Each structure stands twice: as structure tokens, then as C-alpha cells.
Amino acid sequence: MLAGEDEYSINLALEDFKAGLGAGDLLDANYTRVDGEKITPPDLELVVSASPFLSPKRLVAVYGLMERFEKRSPRAKSRKQKSRQESKDLSGSFAKIIALKPDSTELVIVANTSITGKNPLLEALGGNIEIRKYPLLTGERLEQWIAERVASNGGEITPEGAQILSRQIGPDLWAMSNEIEKLLVYASGEKIDAEKINRMISIAPEANIFHMIDAVVAGRGAVAEVELNSLLSNGIPPSQVIAMLARQVRMISIAQDMLKNGFNAADIRKRLDIKHDFVLQKTLRKARAFSGTGAGSFYALLVNAEMDIKTGRLEPELAMTVLVEGLSRVK
């Protein structure tokens, strides 16, 4: 199992699994991505029991399955016991299928969050699962990752430079990797230092807005407020924050509709004119997490906040705080 909030490192780990298949040009025919949030045990059994096509092995990546069994908010007492038993029965069924999968199938469970030890599926699997954890990198660990990433691409960065990148971009390794690539080209073989970074990198609100959307969609209002204050303190006016939120919600809504209609990631990238992989992955992730009615509620709150600011009903900063709190409650 690959578990944690560091989606970038999880994606790299999954790519290593794909490379290890030995499928060559037949990789697409031997790789299946499964929506674990909705799949039933019989359907999962069909997927994992399929034979590889002209390859020694095939890979099945199951997203969202482990999260189904994480502890949720308390329900009505009359339903608690029944829900607990249903969860135990279902987790047992999935665990049996996973444990008895054929050797020709490599099965990877992907959880883009931390998993607790009391997860019923994790308990049911027992020793039949290997867990690799990928928490978000911060502080010295993130600075070390930056230095190693630069070095692996033939460059060198000063400790101060790594600290600046860590502060400005944070733990989003998709964005960090993109900025490092640009800096390596700009440095042209010279050491990347604070001066070069300050020339090349300004805090990009279009990228940072994803941090707020991450927190908002997950219902983490306090974290979303921190991200809001970061944007405002860097001189981004409330009207621009609202416009960026609206743009991102529009992109997420379009991506969501295209996914439902069978379009792939390449089609979505072209339709939305997305240049960078980390932006595409973030958009797809949010499209899968967003509810259909959630987008409409988002737009309504954005319009209300803009009207509050333009009519003077609320001070801009207060209107934005109220907005973020409201957005965090949208399901």
C-alpha cells in the first residue's frame, strides 16, 4: 500500500511498479486503475484475477479503497452497530480477495491520506500487505529533498536556496519539481543560490490557490484560512483570489464532466490548456473528489462574497474569511 498526502512521491512509486512489470509497449494492456470508492468485492475479484496480456505480470492500482474504511463522523446510535458490522463484513471480503490474488497480478492500494491503525480493512489484511508511507515533506526533510532533486539533475543548490524554495513553494512536490527544472535551465550549470531564485521565482498565486482548494474541498477550514492569509499577505487582492477560485472551480467542473463522459487525462489537458503535470494531477484529483452540486454551491458563495465586498456590506478581509469558512462546509 502507498499511503500519504505526498501525491508526487506516490506517483513516482507507482511508475516504478509499472517499469518493473516488464510489459514494454504492452503496458497499457497490463495496467488497470480501479476506483476503490465504488467497486464491489466481486468486481475487484474479476479485475485482479484477469491474466496478463503477453507479459509476465499485470498491475492493478486501487485508489480510495482503504479510505472507505476510515473512521467517519459519528452517526445516529441506531445505525452505529449495523454500520460497524457491515464494514467488518465488507472489509473481510476485500481482504480475502487481496490475499488470494494470483501471483501474476501486482496489486497496489493507493491512499492519498494517512491511514489509521484501526482501519477495518487494514486489520483484516494483517500481514498480507506492505505499507509504504509518504507524508508531506516539511522543514529540513523538504530542504534535503530539494538538494537531492537538484543534484540528481546535475545541478547544485546552496542551503539558503533550498530554504527559500521550501518557504515559497511548500510541500507540493509537483510545483517544486517544476520550479527546480526552470531554475536548472536558468542557472546553466552554475550553483543555484538565493539571488538566482529571487530573480526567477515569485510566489505564483495560480499554483498556490491549489493549496486553498485542497483544504476547502477536504473541509479543513482552518488550513484554508492560513492559505488565504498567505495569498493576501503577498499582495494578492481579494477580487483576484475570488477570480482564481472561480477559474479553478470551472476547470474542476469541466474535468469532472469530461471524466464522466469517458475522456482521458490527455483530452482534459488539451481542453483546459494545462501546461504542467502537477496542475493536471491536482485538477483531476479535485474533479474526482468534488460532488456534482458542490460546484454550484461554490459559485453561489463566490458571488455572495464579491457582492459583499463591492457593496461594502463587509470589509474585504472579513468577506474572504466568511467565504472560506462557507466553502469548507460545501459537500
C-alpha positions in Angstrom: 0.0 0.0 0.0 1.2 3.5 -0.9 -0.3 5.9 1.7 0.1 9.6 2.5 -0.6 13.1 1.3 2.6 13.3 -0.9 0.9 12.5 -4.2 4.0 13.3 -6.2 6.2 10.6 -4.5 3.3 8.1 -4.6 3.0 8.7 -8.3 6.8 8.1 -8.8 6.5 4.9 -6.7 3.6 3.7 -8.9 5.7 4.5 -12.0 8.4 2.2 -10.6 5.9 -0.6 -10.3 4.9 -0.1 -13.9 8.5 -0.2 -15.0 9.1 -3.4 -13.1 6.3 -5.3 -15.0 8.5 -5.9 -18.0 5.5 -5.2 -20.2 7.3 -2.8 -22.6 4.9 -1.5 -25.3 2.1 -3.6 -23.8 2.0 -1.6 -20.5 -1.4 0.0 -21.3 -2.9 -3.5 -21.8 -1.5 -4.7 -18.5 -2.3 -1.8 -16.2 -5.7 -1.1 -14.7 -6.7 1.7 -12.4 -9.6 1.0 -10.2 -12.0 3.3 -8.3 -11.9 1.7 -4.9 -14.5 4.1 -3.5 -17.3 2.4 -5.5 -16.1 -1.1 -6.5 -17.7 -4.2 -5.1 -15.8 -7.3 -3.9 -17.0 -9.4 -6.9 -15.9 -6.7 -9.4 -12.5 -6.4 -7.7 -12.1 -10.2 -7.8 -12.7 -10.1 -11.6 -10.1 -7.4 -12.1 -7.3 -9.0 -10.1 -7.9 -12.5 -11.4 -7.5 -11.5 -15.1 -4.5 -12.8 -16.8 -1.7 -10.6 -18.1 -1.5 -10.0 -21.9 1.7 -11.2 -23.4 3.6 -10.1 -20.3 4.7 -12.0 -17.1 2.7 -9.7 -14.9 0.0 -7.0 -14.8 -0.5 -4.2 -12.4 -3.8 -3.2 -10.7 -3.8 0.1 -8.8 -6.8 0.6 -6.5 -7.5 4.2 -5.4 -9.7 5.1 -2.5 -10.5 1.6 -1.2 -8.7 2.0 2.1 -10.3 5.4 2.8 -13.7 3.8 2.6 -13.0 2.1 5.9 -11.5 5.1 7.8 -13.5 6.2 10.8 -16.1 8.7 9.8 -18.0 11.3 11.9 -20.4 9.6 14.4 -23.8 8.5 13.1 -27.1 8.0 14.8 -26.9 5.5 17.6 -29.5 3.2 16.0 -27.3 2.8 12.9 -23.9 2.5 14.6 -23.9 -1.2 15.3 -25.2 -2.1 11.9 -22.7 0.1 10.1 -19.9 -1.4 12.2 -20.9 -5.0 11.3 -21.4 -4.1 7.6 -18.0 -2.5 7.5 -16.4 -5.6 9.1 -18.1 -8.0 6.6 -17.1 -5.9 3.6 -13.5 -5.4 4.7 -13.3 -9.1 5.3 -14.5 -9.8 1.7 -12.0 -7.4 0.2 -9.1 -8.7 2.4 -9.8 -12.3 1.2 -9.7 -11.2 -2.5 -6.4 -9.3 -2.0 -4.8 -12.1 0.0 -5.7 -14.8 -2.7 -4.9 -12.8 -5.8 -2.8 -14.6 -8.4 1.0 -14.2 -8.4 0.7 -12.7 -12.0 -1.1 -9.7 -10.6 0.7 -6.9 -8.8 -1.9 -5.2 -6.7 -1.2 -1.7 -5.3 -3.6 0.1 -3.0 -3.2 3.8 -3.2 -4.4 6.0 -0.3 -3.8 9.8 -0.7 -4.1 10.3 3.0 -2.7 8.8 6.2 -4.4 5.6 7.3 -5.1 4.8 11.0 -4.2 1.5 12.6 -7.8 0.9 13.5 -8.9 0.8 9.8 -11.0 -2.4 9.5 -9.6 -3.3 6.1 -6.0 -2.8 7.3 -6.7 -5.0 10.3 -8.3 -7.7 8.1 -5.3 -7.8 5.8 -2.9 -8.3 8.7 0.5 -9.4 7.4 -0.8 -9.7 3.8 0.1 -6.1 3.0 3.3 -4.0 2.8 2.8 -0.3 3.7 4.9 2.5 2.3 4.2 5.9 3.9 4.5 9.2 2.0 3.8 12.1 4.4 4.1 15.7 3.2 7.7 16.8 3.5 8.4 19.9 5.5 11.4 21.7 7.1 14.8 20.0 6.8 13.3 16.9 5.1 11.9 19.1 2.3 15.2 21.0 2.0 17.1 17.8 1.7 14.7 16.5 -1.0 15.2 19.8 -2.9 19.0 19.4 -2.7 18.8 15.8 -3.8 16.4 16.6 -6.6 18.7 19.3 -7.9 21.8 17.0 -7.6 20.0 14.2 -9.5 19.5 16.5 -12.4 23.2 17.5 -12.5 22.9 20.8 -10.5 23.8 22.2 -7.2 21.9 24.5 -4.8 23.0 26.3 -1.7 21.4 25.6 1.7 19.9 29.1 1.7 18.5 28.5 -1.7 16.8 25.2 -0.6 15.3 27.1 2.4 13.9 29.8 0.2 12.3 27.2 -2.1 10.9 25.4 0.9 9.3 28.5 2.3 7.9 29.9 -1.0 6.6 26.7 -2.6 6.0 24.4 0.4 5.4 20.6 0.3 3.7 20.4 -3.2 6.4 18.4 -4.9 4.7 18.7 -8.3 5.1 22.5 -8.1 8.6 22.2 -6.6 9.8 19.8 -9.3 8.6 22.2 -11.9 10.3 25.2 -10.4 13.6 23.2 -10.0 13.5 22.4 -13.7 13.2 26.1 -14.6 16.0 27.0 -12.2 18.3 24.4 -13.6 17.8 25.8 -17.1 18.3 29.4 -15.8 21.4 28.6 -13.8 23.1 27.0 -16.9 25.4 24.8 -14.8 26.1 27.4 -12.1 25.1 26.8 -8.5 21.5 27.8 -7.7 21.6 30.5 -4.9 19.3 33.0 -3.3 20.0 35.6 -5.9 19.1 33.4 -8.9 15.9 32.1 -7.1 14.7 35.6 -6.3 15.2 36.6 -9.9 13.4 33.6 -11.3 10.6 32.7 -8.8 7.8 34.8 -7.5 5.1 33.2 -5.5 2.6 32.1 -8.1 -1.0 32.6 -7.0 -2.3 30.3 -9.7 -0.3 27.4 -8.2 -0.8 28.4 -4.5 -4.6 28.6 -4.9 -4.5 24.8 -5.2 -3.4 24.6 -1.5 -6.5 26.5 -0.6 -8.8 24.4 -2.8 -7.2 21.2 -1.3 -8.1 22.4 2.2 -11.5 23.7 1.2 -12.6 20.5 -0.6 -11.4 18.4 2.4 -13.4 20.6 4.7 -10.3 21.9 6.5 -11.4 25.5 7.1 -8.6 26.4 9.4 -5.9 25.3 6.9 -7.8 27.1 4.1 -7.7 30.3 6.2 -4.0 30.0 6.6 -3.6 29.7 2.8 -5.9 32.7 2.3 -3.9 34.8 4.6 -0.7 33.8 2.8 -2.2 34.9 -0.5 -3.5 38.2 0.9 -0.2 39.0 2.8 1.7 38.6 -0.5 -0.3 41.4 -2.0 -3.0 39.4 -3.9 -6.2 41.4 -3.7 -9.5 39.7 -2.6 -11.0 40.2 -6.1 -8.1 38.2 -7.6 -8.4 35.4 -5.1 -12.1 35.1 -5.9 -11.4 35.2 -9.7 -8.7 32.5 -9.2 -11.1 30.3 -7.1 -13.8 30.7 -9.8 -11.3 29.7 -12.5 -10.2 26.7 -10.7 -13.7 25.6 -9.8 -14.6 26.0 -13.5 -11.6 23.8 -14.5 -12.6 21.2 -11.9 -16.2 21.2 -13.1 -15.2 20.7 -16.8 -12.7 18.0 -15.9 -15.4 16.2 -13.8 -17.8 16.3 -16.7 -15.2 15.0 -19.2 -14.2 12.1 -16.9 -17.9 11.1 -16.6 -18.1 11.1 -20.4 -15.1 8.9 -20.9 -12.4 11.4 -21.8 -8.9 10.7 -20.6 -6.3 12.9 -19.0 -4.7 13.9 -22.3 -8.1 15.1 -23.6 -8.7 17.1 -20.4 -5.2 18.7 -20.6 -5.8 19.8 -24.1 -9.3 21.2 -23.4 -8.2 23.2 -20.4 -4.8 24.1 -21.9 -2.9 22.9 -18.9 0.8 23.2 -19.3 2.2 21.4 -16.2 1.7 17.9 -14.9 1.2 19.0 -11.3 -1.7 21.3 -12.3 -3.3 18.4 -14.3 -2.9 15.9 -11.5 -4.4 18.4 -8.9 -7.3 19.2 -11.2 -8.1 15.5 -11.8 -7.8 14.8 -8.1 -10.3 17.5 -7.3 -12.6 16.5 -10.1 -12.9 13.0 -8.6 -13.5 14.4 -5.1 -16.0 17.1 -6.0 -19.7 16.4 -5.8 -22.0 17.5 -8.6 -23.9 20.0 -6.5 -20.7 21.2 -4.8 -19.6 23.3 -7.9 -22.9 25.2 -7.9 -22.7 25.9 -4.2 -19.1 27.1 -4.7 -20.2 29.6 -7.4 -23.0 30.9 -5.2 -20.7 31.6 -2.3 -18.2 33.3 -4.6 -20.9 35.6 -6.0 -22.1 36.5 -2.5 -18.6 37.3 -1.3 -18.0 39.5 -4.4 -21.2 41.4 -3.7 -20.4 41.8 0.0 -17.1 43.4 -1.0 -18.5 45.6 -3.8 -21.4 46.9 -1.8 -19.4 47.5 1.3 -21.5 45.2 3.4 -18.3 43.5 4.7 -14.7 44.6 4.8 -12.7 42.6 2.1 -10.7 40.6 4.5 -13.7 39.7 6.6 -15.7 38.8 3.5 -12.9 36.5 2.4 -12.7 34.8 5.8 -16.5 34.2 5.7 -16.2 32.9 2.1 -13.5 30.3 3.0 -15.5 29.2 6.1 -18.5 28.7 3.8 -16.6 26.9 1.1 -15.2 24.5 3.6 -18.7 23.3 4.6 -19.7 22.6 1.0 -20.1 18.8 0.3 
